[in-house]
Amino acid sequence: MSRTLKKKKHWSTKVVECAVAWGNLGDFGSVVEILGGAELGQFPYIGQMKLDVLVCHVGKLPYYGDVLLEVNGTPVSGLTNRDTLAVIRHFREPIRLKTVKPGASSALCSHRCCWPVT
């Protein structure tokens, strides 16, 4: 008996790129909150944003919780939060961001090593 396998799209097809500017209102970190980071075992992701200040020149603005993959072509996945902010501060505005929506996380891990000891 064979099953019909449903072909799923690879996550990389859902990557969104945008170019954002925020005027002369300080640095990017004062307008967009960057959360997560390698020190927490997470990818950097977008936190709260001041939408009234951000201007999107190309693409569409990311949403709260979107995973930050690149800043002006520099990969930031796997960096600490502090290093990610340093990469962002290095560039002038507008900056290009590549983001992707996070995947659904399963409540229980399938690995037996992660199961609680009874």
PyRosetta script that sets phi, psi and omega in degrees:
from pyrosetta import init, pose_from_sequence

init()
pose = pose_from_sequence("MSRTLKKKKHWSTKVVECAVAWGNLGDFGSVVEILGGAELGQFPYIGQMKLDVLVCHVGKLPYYGDVLLEVNGTPVSGLTNRDTLAVIRHFREPIRLKTVKPGASSALCSHRCCWPVT")
pose.set_psi(1, 127.3)
pose.set_omega(1, 179.4)
pose.set_phi(2, -110.0)
pose.set_psi(2, 146.2)
pose.set_omega(2, 178.0)
pose.set_phi(3, -101.1)
pose.set_psi(3, 147.6)
pose.set_omega(3, 173.6)
pose.set_phi(4, -85.0)
pose.set_psi(4, 118.0)
pose.set_omega(4, -178.6)
pose.set_phi(5, -87.4)
pose.set_psi(5, 133.8)
pose.set_omega(5, 178.6)
pose.set_phi(6, -86.6)
pose.set_psi(6, 122.9)
pose.set_omega(6, -178.8)
pose.set_phi(7, -78.1)
pose.set_psi(7, 122.6)
pose.set_omega(7, -179.9)
pose.set_phi(8, -100.1)
pose.set_psi(8, 147.8)
pose.set_omega(8, 177.3)
pose.set_phi(9, -74.8)
pose.set_psi(9, 141.6)
pose.set_omega(9, 176.8)
pose.set_phi(10, -72.4)
pose.set_psi(10, 146.9)
pose.set_omega(10, -176.9)
pose.set_phi(11, -59.6)
pose.set_psi(11, -28.3)
pose.set_omega(11, -176.5)
pose.set_phi(12, -67.5)
pose.set_psi(12, -16.9)
pose.set_omega(12, 176.6)
pose.set_phi(13, -76.3)
pose.set_psi(13, -10.4)
pose.set_omega(13, -177.4)
pose.set_phi(14, -104.7)
pose.set_psi(14, 11.7)
pose.set_omega(14, 179.6)
pose.set_phi(15, -71.1)
pose.set_psi(15, 134.6)
pose.set_omega(15, -179.3)
pose.set_phi(16, -116.0)
pose.set_psi(16, 135.1)
pose.set_omega(16, 177.7)
pose.set_phi(17, -116.3)
pose.set_psi(17, 140.6)
pose.set_omega(17, 177.1)
pose.set_phi(18, -146.2)
pose.set_psi(18, 157.1)
pose.set_omega(18, 174.9)
pose.set_phi(19, -116.9)
pose.set_psi(19, 119.9)
pose.set_omega(19, -176.2)
pose.set_phi(20, -120.6)
pose.set_psi(20, 148.6)
pose.set_omega(20, 173.6)
pose.set_phi(21, -132.5)
pose.set_psi(21, 159.5)
pose.set_omega(21, -177.3)
pose.set_phi(22, -138.0)
pose.set_psi(22, 16.0)
pose.set_omega(22, 178.4)
pose.set_phi(23, 71.4)
pose.set_psi(23, -158.8)
pose.set_omega(23, -179.5)
pose.set_phi(24, -97.8)
pose.set_psi(24, 49.1)
pose.set_omega(24, -177.2)
pose.set_phi(25, -107.7)
pose.set_psi(25, 48.2)
pose.set_omega(25, 179.0)
pose.set_phi(26, 86.6)
pose.set_psi(26, -159.4)
pose.set_omega(26, -178.9)
pose.set_phi(27, -89.4)
pose.set_psi(27, 170.8)
pose.set_omega(27, -177.7)
pose.set_phi(28, -59.3)
pose.set_psi(28, -36.3)
pose.set_omega(28, -178.9)
pose.set_phi(29, -64.0)
pose.set_psi(29, -21.4)
pose.set_omega(29, 177.7)
pose.set_phi(30, -83.9)
pose.set_psi(30, -12.5)
pose.set_omega(30, -178.4)
pose.set_phi(31, -107.0)
pose.set_psi(31, -37.9)
pose.set_omega(31, -179.8)
pose.set_phi(32, -125.1)
pose.set_psi(32, 127.8)
pose.set_omega(32, 179.0)
pose.set_phi(33, -84.7)
pose.set_psi(33, 129.0)
pose.set_omega(33, 175.5)
pose.set_phi(34, -107.1)
pose.set_psi(34, 122.0)
pose.set_omega(34, -177.9)
pose.set_phi(35, -113.5)
pose.set_psi(35, 175.2)
pose.set_omega(35, 178.1)
pose.set_phi(36, 75.8)
pose.set_psi(36, -160.9)
pose.set_omega(36, -179.9)
pose.set_phi(37, 130.5)
pose.set_psi(37, 163.3)
pose.set_omega(37, -175.4)
pose.set_phi(38, -62.2)
pose.set_psi(38, -29.5)
pose.set_omega(38, -179.7)
pose.set_phi(39, -66.4)
pose.set_psi(39, -18.2)
pose.set_omega(39, 176.9)
pose.set_phi(40, -105.1)
pose.set_psi(40, 3.5)
pose.set_omega(40, -178.0)
pose.set_phi(41, 73.0)
pose.set_psi(41, 28.0)
pose.set_omega(41, -178.0)
pose.set_phi(42, -129.9)
pose.set_psi(42, 162.3)
pose.set_omega(42, 169.0)
pose.set_phi(43, -80.0)
pose.set_psi(43, 152.5)
pose.set_omega(43, 173.5)
pose.set_phi(44, -64.2)
pose.set_psi(44, 141.2)
pose.set_omega(44, 178.5)
pose.set_phi(45, -141.9)
pose.set_psi(45, 162.9)
pose.set_omega(45, -175.0)
pose.set_phi(46, -78.2)
pose.set_psi(46, 132.0)
pose.set_omega(46, 175.5)
pose.set_phi(47, -101.8)
pose.set_psi(47, -142.5)
pose.set_omega(47, -179.2)
pose.set_phi(48, -71.4)
pose.set_psi(48, 146.3)
pose.set_omega(48, -179.1)
pose.set_phi(49, -128.6)
pose.set_psi(49, 147.6)
pose.set_omega(49, 173.0)
pose.set_phi(50, -89.5)
pose.set_psi(50, 91.1)
pose.set_omega(50, -173.4)
pose.set_phi(51, -66.8)
pose.set_psi(51, -24.4)
pose.set_omega(51, 179.3)
pose.set_phi(52, -73.8)
pose.set_psi(52, -14.0)
pose.set_omega(52, -178.2)
pose.set_phi(53, -102.3)
pose.set_psi(53, -34.0)
pose.set_omega(53, -176.4)
pose.set_phi(54, -72.6)
pose.set_psi(54, 139.3)
pose.set_omega(54, 175.0)
pose.set_phi(55, -123.6)
pose.set_psi(55, 126.0)
pose.set_omega(55, 179.8)
pose.set_phi(56, -98.9)
pose.set_psi(56, 115.5)
pose.set_omega(56, -179.1)
pose.set_phi(57, -85.4)
pose.set_psi(57, -37.5)
pose.set_omega(57, -177.6)
pose.set_phi(58, -135.3)
pose.set_psi(58, 140.3)
pose.set_omega(58, 178.1)
pose.set_phi(59, 76.4)
pose.set_psi(59, -151.9)
pose.set_omega(59, 177.9)
pose.set_phi(60, -132.8)
pose.set_psi(60, 152.9)
pose.set_omega(60, -177.1)
pose.set_phi(61, -62.1)
pose.set_psi(61, 143.9)
pose.set_omega(61, 174.9)
pose.set_phi(62, -71.2)
pose.set_psi(62, 165.1)
pose.set_omega(62, 179.1)
pose.set_phi(63, -104.8)
pose.set_psi(63, 163.1)
pose.set_omega(63, 174.7)
pose.set_phi(64, -56.8)
pose.set_psi(64, 130.0)
pose.set_omega(64, 177.5)
pose.set_phi(65, 95.0)
pose.set_psi(65, -9.8)
pose.set_omega(65, 178.6)
pose.set_phi(66, -65.9)
pose.set_psi(66, 138.1)
pose.set_omega(66, -179.5)
pose.set_phi(67, -77.1)
pose.set_psi(67, 131.1)
pose.set_omega(67, 179.8)
pose.set_phi(68, -88.8)
pose.set_psi(68, 119.1)
pose.set_omega(68, -177.7)
pose.set_phi(69, -99.5)
pose.set_psi(69, -45.9)
pose.set_omega(69, -176.4)
pose.set_phi(70, -142.0)
pose.set_psi(70, 150.9)
pose.set_omega(70, 171.7)
pose.set_phi(71, -126.7)
pose.set_psi(71, 115.0)
pose.set_omega(71, -176.9)
pose.set_phi(72, 49.4)
pose.set_psi(72, 42.0)
pose.set_omega(72, 177.7)
pose.set_phi(73, 83.3)
pose.set_psi(73, -3.1)
pose.set_omega(73, 178.5)
pose.set_phi(74, -94.7)
pose.set_psi(74, 117.9)
pose.set_omega(74, 179.5)
pose.set_phi(75, -65.2)
pose.set_psi(75, 134.6)
pose.set_omega(75, 178.8)
pose.set_phi(76, -117.8)
pose.set_psi(76, -3.8)
pose.set_omega(76, 177.5)
pose.set_phi(77, -66.2)
pose.set_psi(77, 130.8)
pose.set_omega(77, -178.3)
pose.set_phi(78, 94.9)
pose.set_psi(78, -5.3)
pose.set_omega(78, 177.9)
pose.set_phi(79, -89.0)
pose.set_psi(79, 157.0)
pose.set_omega(79, 173.7)
pose.set_phi(80, -71.9)
pose.set_psi(80, 166.5)
pose.set_omega(80, 179.5)
pose.set_phi(81, -60.9)
pose.set_psi(81, -43.4)
pose.set_omega(81, -179.3)
pose.set_phi(82, -62.9)
pose.set_psi(82, -42.7)
pose.set_omega(82, 178.5)
pose.set_phi(83, -67.4)
pose.set_psi(83, -36.9)
pose.set_omega(83, 177.6)
pose.set_phi(84, -62.7)
pose.set_psi(84, -44.4)
pose.set_omega(84, 178.3)
pose.set_phi(85, -65.0)
pose.set_psi(85, -34.4)
pose.set_omega(85, 177.3)
pose.set_phi(86, -65.9)
pose.set_psi(86, -40.2)
pose.set_omega(86, 177.1)
pose.set_phi(87, -62.4)
pose.set_psi(87, -43.6)
pose.set_omega(87, -179.0)
pose.set_phi(88, -64.0)
pose.set_psi(88, -43.4)
pose.set_omega(88, -179.6)
pose.set_phi(89, -64.6)
pose.set_psi(89, -23.9)
pose.set_omega(89, -177.2)
pose.set_phi(90, -66.9)
pose.set_psi(90, -27.7)
pose.set_omega(90, -174.2)
pose.set_phi(91, -101.2)
pose.set_psi(91, 150.9)
pose.set_omega(91, 173.2)
pose.set_phi(92, -86.1)
pose.set_psi(92, 162.9)
pose.set_omega(92, 179.2)
pose.set_phi(93, -83.9)
pose.set_psi(93, 155.9)
pose.set_omega(93, -4.7)
pose.set_phi(94, -74.4)
pose.set_psi(94, 151.5)
pose.set_omega(94, 177.0)
pose.set_phi(95, -111.6)
pose.set_psi(95, 148.8)
pose.set_omega(95, 178.1)
pose.set_phi(96, -96.8)
pose.set_psi(96, 127.4)
pose.set_omega(96, 178.5)
pose.set_phi(97, -115.0)
pose.set_psi(97, 136.2)
pose.set_omega(97, 170.1)
pose.set_phi(98, -111.0)
pose.set_psi(98, 123.6)
pose.set_omega(98, -178.6)
pose.set_phi(99, -131.5)
pose.set_psi(99, 164.8)
pose.set_omega(99, 175.8)
pose.set_phi(100, -146.7)
pose.set_psi(100, 145.6)
pose.set_omega(100, 176.5)
pose.set_phi(101, -67.0)
pose.set_psi(101, 140.2)
pose.set_omega(101, 179.1)
pose.set_phi(102, -68.9)
pose.set_psi(102, 148.3)
pose.set_omega(102, 177.0)
pose.set_phi(103, -75.9)
pose.set_psi(103, 165.1)
pose.set_omega(103, 177.8)
pose.set_phi(104, -71.3)
pose.set_psi(104, 127.4)
pose.set_omega(104, 178.7)
pose.set_phi(105, -93.0)
pose.set_psi(105, 136.5)
pose.set_omega(105, -179.9)
pose.set_phi(106, -81.3)
pose.set_psi(106, 145.9)
pose.set_omega(106, -177.4)
pose.set_phi(107, -70.2)
pose.set_psi(107, -35.3)
pose.set_omega(107, -179.1)
pose.set_phi(108, -120.1)
pose.set_psi(108, 134.3)
pose.set_omega(108, 176.9)
pose.set_phi(109, -77.4)
pose.set_psi(109, 143.9)
pose.set_omega(109, -178.1)
pose.set_phi(110, -84.6)
pose.set_psi(110, -8.4)
pose.set_omega(110, -179.5)
pose.set_phi(111, -80.7)
pose.set_psi(111, 132.0)
pose.set_omega(111, -179.2)
pose.set_phi(112, -63.6)
pose.set_psi(112, -25.9)
pose.set_omega(112, -179.0)
pose.set_phi(113, -66.9)
pose.set_psi(113, -19.5)
pose.set_omega(113, -178.2)
pose.set_phi(114, -93.7)
pose.set_psi(114, -7.1)
pose.set_omega(114, -178.2)
pose.set_phi(115, -73.0)
pose.set_psi(115, 148.1)
pose.set_omega(115, 179.1)
pose.set_phi(116, -67.7)
pose.set_psi(116, 146.6)
pose.set_omega(116, 179.1)
pose.set_phi(117, -81.4)
pose.set_psi(117, 130.1)
pose.set_omega(117, -179.9)
pose.set_phi(118, -112.8)
pose.dump_pdb("model.pdb")
